[in-house]
Amino acid sequence: MGEAEVITGTLAGDGRLDKLLADATGLSRERVKALLADGSVQIAGQVVTSPKLKPAAGAAFAVTMPPLVEALALPQDIPLVIVHEDADLVVVDKPAGMVVHPAAGNLDGTLVNALLHHCAGQLSGIGGVARPGIVHRIDKDTSGLLVVAKSDIAHEGLARQFADHSLERAYMAVVNGHPMPPAGTVNQRIGRSDSDRKKMAVLDPRSPRGKHAITHYKTIERLTRCALIECRLETGRTHQVRVHMASIGHALLGDPAYGRNNAQIRPILQRLGFQRQALHAAILGFIHPVTGARLSFSSPIPADMRELIDECGH
């Protein structure tokens, strides 16, 4: 456990407090907002918590930086497929079965554990000690591409792109039946299910609960009694692809929460030992938050899904 550090100075110019403090201290605006929320910022000797406050130019500030604490997650030498890495971020191709960050029931063996070893401590601290560098996540049993922040400025910039839905994200999925029309858009609010709080559900559009969610799908290949589809997301809600496709009668094969696999498909899943939702994060594109370069990455359909597709094509 280290000691707390106090950063002091005066604010230059006019505007929002979070921006002025970020400019004065070199901290990211996300880090400044977190410190404000914790009551760690004083302006003219008074504790302030609102990032929107517009203090007078030249006002004295004091920011108390909390002492560093040991990360809850420990580094583990777990193999990773690194698609891209630079000083500010790393793009990983996550295998199915790997949890993104530690939580009850999955305290180690996670992507965070692997990244702590791979990056040797160079991960953004905005996510906290349990989720360093994590900007977004995909489900344990979904495979595919994930971007992780190594610097706070990258974390802030990537988080902004996720918030304004400007990233490119495409998933490949194998679904029951043949969607009609073969391409379309599902625009339905998603929130916690009333019958099972562990699951998400499509909500009434007039409901004040949940969040709006938009998924564009198109059929890539018609298979026997099922189809390979591509889903592109405008939003990034929990279980979005799984919930939206199930809501139109085409649940993902192998989905333990939202799927009801038909009698013809069930024996194939059992024979292959396929025990996850057939979902793969195949395309990820974004603007590099530091260099401004447009980056785009793709990941091929993994072997277990490819084997499922081949079997279902018979």
C-alpha positions, 0 to 999 in steps of 0.5 A: 500500500502506497501513500496518497499524493496531493496535486495542487495548482490553479485552473487556467481559463473557463469551462467545465471542471473536468476538462480544466482539471484534466488540462492542469493535471495531465490526468484523463477526464475519466480519471478526473470524473472518478476522483470527483465522484470520490470526493477527492477534489477541492476547489478554493478549499471546498470539496466539489463533486460535479464535473460540470461545475464552471469555476472561476479562472485562477481558482486554486485546486487540490486533487488527492490521488488515492494510494495504489493498491494491489490488484485483485487479479494476479498475473497468469501466464495464459496464452493469448492470440494478439491481433494488434498491440502498440503503446496504448492498446491491444486487440485480442482474439478471445477463445470461447470459454474465457471470462473477461474479468474476475468475478465471483466463481471466476477469480482467475484464468480470466482475460485480465489475468492473462493481460496482467502477465502479458502487459506487465502492469501496463494497463489503464487504471480507469477500470479499477483494480479488478478490471484494468484496461477493460473497455468492453467485454464479450460473454464467456462463451462468445469468441472473438475480438476485444480491444483493451486499453493500456493507457488512460487516454486510450481508455477514455477515447475508446469508451467515448466511441463505445458510448456514441456507437461509432465503432464497427462491430460485426458478429457471425452467428448460427441460428435456428431456422431461416430468417425471413426476410433474409436480411433485416433490422431488429429495433427493440429495447432490451432490459432485465427479464421480469421472470428471470433477473439473470436474463435479458429480454425484449421490452415494450417500446413504451417501457421506461426500463431498459435501453434501446438496441438496434441489430442489423442482420443478414443471411450469409448461408442457408443451412439445413434447418438453420442459417449462418448470419452476420449481425452488425450492432449499432448499440452494445447491450448485454446479450444483444445479438442473442436476445434480438435473434431469439425475439424474432424466432431465430435463437442461436444454436447452443444458446443455454439461456435463450435457445430452444434447439429443434429436434433435428439440430439437438443430436448434432450439438450432442454429437459435436459436444457443442455447448455454447452459443454459436456466436463469434465477434468477427469484425472490430473497427475503431479510430485509434484514440491517440494516433487518429488512424482508422483500424479494422480487424477481422477474425475467422470463424473458429474451428468449433463453429466451422465444424457445426456449420459443416454438419448443419450443411448436410 
